[in-house]
Amino acid sequence: MISPSEEKGIALGIRMLSIDRQRAATALPDGRLNVTRVVVKFEHQMNGRRHYLTAHAKSRPGAWRVAVRWLRQLEKGKLK
């Protein structure tokens, strides 16, 4: 089954290159732990250039949400 965020990302032209399932915990300054369960690499082609993103997230749909937000920032020109 495909998540709504994955459908949206695919419709926008984002392509998933790889997914690695790994668990890592990072301590935040306030004492909480940030747990990462997947590392996903994405690609998007815009204006003849390829742009890449490596997303660390708790789930696959979460990584797709990160990728869609990344693409929006890329389109606005806030990222290179």
HULINQUI-V587265 format. One line per field, one symbol per residue. ss: DSSP state (h for helix, s for strand, l for the rest). psi: psi as a letter, one per 30 degrees, with the letter a starting at -180 (. if undefined). Layout:
BEGIN
ss=???
psi=???
END
This chain:
BEGIN
ss=lllhhhhhhhhlllssssssssssssslllllssssssssssssssllsssssssssllhhhhhhhhhhhhhhhhhllll
psi=kkleeeeeeeefgkkkelkkjkkkkkklfgflkjkkfkjkklkkkkhgkkkkkjkklfleeeeeeeeeeeeeeeefgfl.
END
